Amino acid sequence: MRLLYFADPLCSWCYGFGPELEKLLATHEGAELDMVMGGLRPYNREPMSEAFRSMLREHWRHVQEASGLSFSEAILDRDDFVYDTEPACRAVVTARALAADRAFAYLKAIQRAFYQEARDMTNADELADLAAATGYNRAHFAEGFDAPAMRTATRSDFATSQSMDVAGFPTLALRHGMGLFLVASGFTRAEVLEERIAEIERRTRAAQA
C-alpha cells in the first residue's frame, strides 16, 4: 500500500490526525508513506495579531477535543512570534532528502515540540537540534536546510499541492496502479480510513474485472 500525505508540520489538524495515520500504518506492514509539504502559511513576516491568536486558540481547542492530544498555548503568548510555516516544511523536506524513512518521525517530532512544548519551530537551530534527536546528523541537516536546493524543493512541494487542488490539510490519498484516490481530507479516524481504502480497492478491482 502506498499513501500520499499532504501536510504541514505546523497545521494543528495534521497534529491531531497523526495518531490516526499511525494506527493505519501499523495495521499495514510494509505500507509506504510519501509526504508532500503543503505550505499552510508560508513566508509570513508579520507577528501574530490578537485576533489571529484567538482564532488559533479556538482551532487548537477543537483539535484537542477531537483527538485527545495535549496543547501548550505558551507560544501564543509571545507578541513577537511570526507564524511562518515554511521553515518547518523545509525541515521536513530536508529530512526527507537525507533519509526518507525517518522523515515522518521527524515531522511528528516537530509537531510535539511545537504543540506540546511550545518550542519555536521557525528557528533553524531548534529544527536542527530536533533533527539530531531524531537520528539525523546535525551538521548535515543544518547544511541541507540552508541550501538553495532545499528552498527550491520546498517551493516545489507547495506547487504540487496547489496543482493537485489540495484544499486543506491533512489530505491523504492512496496510489493504486496508475491512479490516485482521495482517502481523507481533514481529520479522520483510523477505522474510517480503513473503510475508505477497502472501498477504493473493491471499486478498482471491479473496474478491472
Long-range contacts (C-beta under 8 A, 24 or more apart in sequence): 1-28, 1-30, 1-31, 1-32, 1-174, 1-197, 2-31, 2-32, 2-34, 2-174, 2-175, 3-31, 3-32, 3-33, 3-34, 3-172, 3-173, 3-174, 3-175, 3-183, 4-34, 4-35, 4-36, 4-172, 4-173, 4-174, 4-175, 4-180, 5-33, 5-34, 5-35, 5-36, 5-170, 5-171, 5-172, 5-173, 6-35, 6-36, 6-38, 6-161, 6-164, 6-166, 6-169, 6-170, 6-171, 6-172, 6-173, 7-35, 7-36, 7-37, 7-38, 7-107, 7-169, 7-170, 7-171, 8-37, 8-38, 8-39, 8-40, 8-41, 8-85, 8-88, 8-89, 8-169, 9-37, 9-85, 9-88, 9-89, 9-91, 9-92, 9-107, 9-110, 9-111, 9-114, 9-121, 10-40, 10-41, 10-83, 10-85, 10-88, 10-110, 10-114, 10-121, 11-38, 11-40, 11-85, 11-169, 11-170, 12-56, 12-59, 12-60, 12-63, 12-71, 12-115, 13-59, 13-63, 13-168, 13-169, 13-170, 13-186, 13-187, 14-111, 14-169, 14-170, 15-63, 15-67, 15-69, 15-111, 15-114, 15-115, 16-63, 16-64, 16-66, 16-67, 16-69, 16-187, 17-67, 17-170, 17-187, 17-188, 18-108, 18-111, 19-67, 19-69, 20-67, 20-187, 20-188, 20-189, 20-190, 20-193, 21-170, 21-172, 21-190, 21-193, 23-190, 24-190, 24-193, 24-194, 27-190, 27-194, 33-104, 35-92, 35-96, 35-103, 35-104, 35-107, 36-157, 36-160, 36-161, 37-89, 37-90, 37-92, 37-93, 37-154, 37-157, 37-158, 37-161, 38-89, 38-157, 38-158, 38-161, 38-166, 38-169, 38-171, 39-85, 39-86, 39-89, 39-154, 39-157, 39-158, 39-161, 40-85, 40-169, 41-83, 41-84, 41-85, 42-84, 42-85, 42-86, 42-89, 42-158, 43-84, 43-86, 44-82, 44-83, 44-84, 44-85, 45-82, 45-84, 46-82, 47-79, 47-80, 47-81, 47-82, 48-76, 48-81, 48-82, 48-83, 52-83, 56-83, 60-115, 63-187, 66-187, 67-187, 69-115, 69-116, 70-115, 70-116, 71-115, 71-116, 72-115, 72-116, 72-117, 72-118, 73-118, 74-118, 75-114, 75-118, 75-119, 75-120, 81-120, 81-122, 82-122, 83-122, 84-122, 86-154, 87-121, 87-122, 87-123, 87-124, 87-127, 88-114, 88-121, 88-122, 88-127, 89-154, 89-157, 89-158, 90-145, 90-150, 90-151, 90-154, 91-121, 91-127, 91-130, 91-131, 91-145, 93-150, 93-153, 93-154, 93-157, 94-131, 94-141, 94-144, 94-145, 94-150, 95-131, 95-134, 95-136, 95-141, 97-144, 97-150, 97-153, 98-136, 98-137, 98-140, 98-141, 98-144, 99-135, 99-136, 102-134, 102-135, 102-136, 105-134, 105-135, 106-130, 106-131, 106-134, 106-136, 109-133, 109-134, 174-200, 176-200, 176-201, 176-204, 177-204, 179-204
